[in-house]
Structure formats: structure tokens, C-alpha cells
Amino acid sequence: MEVIEKIGLMQELAEQWRRDGDIIALVPTMGFLHQGHLELLRVGREKGDRLVMSLFVNPIQFGPQEDYERYPRDTEGDLWKARSAGVDAVFMPTVEEMYPEGFQSTVKVEEVARYLCGRSRPGHFAGVTTVVAKLFHITRPHVAIFGEKDYQQLVVIRQMARDLSMAIDIIGVPTVRERDGLAISSRNSYLSPEERASAISLKKGLDLAKAMAAEGERDPSKIKKAIRELILSHPFTEIDYISICDPEELTDVEVIDRPCLVALAVRVGRARLIDNAMVREN
Ligand code: AMP
């Protein structure tokens, strides 16, 4: 497995692979790898002849009050896991390599980046699309793999790829969960045991929404109220948003008369957790 820190070297290797006729699959990550990342790598291994994983905690997608500085890191463990997952190259640049002095460009998706996390994390998605556009130009993938756990991120990246004619197949992978249903996330490492117990309220809220919709409830506000009460009955929780929205446009729906996305962001202690699920009308 190659471990590459320089943009130029990564581009040369990717170009060589392309000349050889290899299909390149990219899995972008911020590291601290868990089962969710490993599932993305498994899919990437299937889709590509060459599998590239990027490992970069992207400072420009974090707000000033957010957790960039304390974001969990374990480079050695990550490299070991990547090797076991059959990764051909890890692209692991420094911040200076990605954003040298004088850097001044942004890739920004307008509409679908506005709602949900876009409201509470201004600038976040522009940071994501800028780094992902750069990673695409550096690793030259035919296929790129993202988790449905970050559902809005997937929608925003699909929009960017379509709008900018990137000719990269964007693939979404279903959320990998702990045994009790908690969506696996690097940020779960922030949770104390008591907070971990409350974190399950997100999945419980989603299950409640599914059950209510299946029983014929079509009023999103009633479902949101029930989710809110359920989550707030768990200690240490603070709701950022609960949305029931169109799965493509991400705008709130007024009636559940088609498959809708339920998306949640909840603070549990110092961790901001997100999760989502589809609900169907009945
Ligand atoms: P991150 O390192 O948190 O930026 O995540 C890198 C990629 O892994 C993103 O495409 C995430 O959506 C995806 N991912 C994170 N957690 C999970 C999970 N539990 N299941 C599936 N994909 C995930």
C-alpha cells in the first residue's frame, strides 16, 4: 500500500493507473476509521481495480466553535486498517499541502446545501464540496463512495458532480450501526457511558417516525413532536433540528404522501450526532 502525502505524486500514480486502463475508486475519510468506513472500503474494493482512501481532517468544513482541534485521530491504526481492507493508496496530505498560503477558491452548491445541517453549520458544505472537488482532481476517480449516514453530504456531492460535469459515479452506502442501532460515527468517541445510553434516542426517534407513518400518520408536525418528546426524555440531549423532507430537494414536506426523509441532528453532551431514515406513506 502506498502512503502519499504530496498532491503531485498522487496525481502521477492516478494517471498511471488510468493509462493502464484501471478503474479508480475513491473513499474520502477524515480518519479514525470504524466499521462504517470499512464498509465503504469494501464497496470501493468491489467497484474499482484500484482503491484510494483519502485521510484528511479538513479544517475548512469546521466552524470556528466546532471540534476541528479535538477531532479524534489515529493515523497508525488507520493505515493498518486501510492495508487490511485492501487499499492500494492512502492519500494523506498536510493542511499546508491542501491549502497553501494564498489559496482562495471555493466550490459551493447553493440550494440543497441550504437546509438541515446547512442552517446550523454555515460554510460547512462549501468546505466539504471544495475539499471533495480537490480530492477528485488529485485522485482522478471513476467512482467515489460516500455514506448515507451523512445523507445531505451525499445529495450535495451528487449535485456538485452533476452541475460541474465531473463524470464520476457517486455511490451511497447504507448506514452501518452498532448492535443497538446507534449509527457508528467517529464522534461517538466523545460520549461518556451515560451519554452513550442517551444517544440511542436518535435511532428510537427514527423508528417511531417509521411506525407512525406506517400506521397512517401523514402530518409531519405530529411525528416531529413525538420524536422531540422521545429524544428529550433522554438526559444530556439537545435538539438541533428534526426535519421531514423531500429526499432529493431536502425541503420540508407538508404532508407525507410519498417516501420522505426524516433527518435529525441532536447534541448529546459535547457530541453533535446526526442520523436519518426514510419513512413511507400508508
Ligand atoms: P468521515 O470520516 O466521518 O468524514 O466519514 C467518511 C465517510 O464515511 C463519509 O462518506 C461518511 O458518510 C461515511 N460514514 C461515516 N459513518 C458511517 C456509517 N456509520 N455508515 C456508513 N458510512 C459512514
Boltz pocket constraint, residues with backbone or C-beta under 6 A from the ligand:
constraints:
  - pocket:
      binder: B
      contacts: [[A, 28], [A, 29], [A, 30], [A, 31], [A, 35], [A, 36], [A, 37], [A, 39], [A, 40], [A, 145], [A, 146], [A, 147], [A, 148], [A, 149], [A, 150], [A, 173], [A, 174], [A, 175], [A, 176], [A, 177], [A, 183], [A, 184], [A, 185], [A, 186]]
      max_distance: 6.0
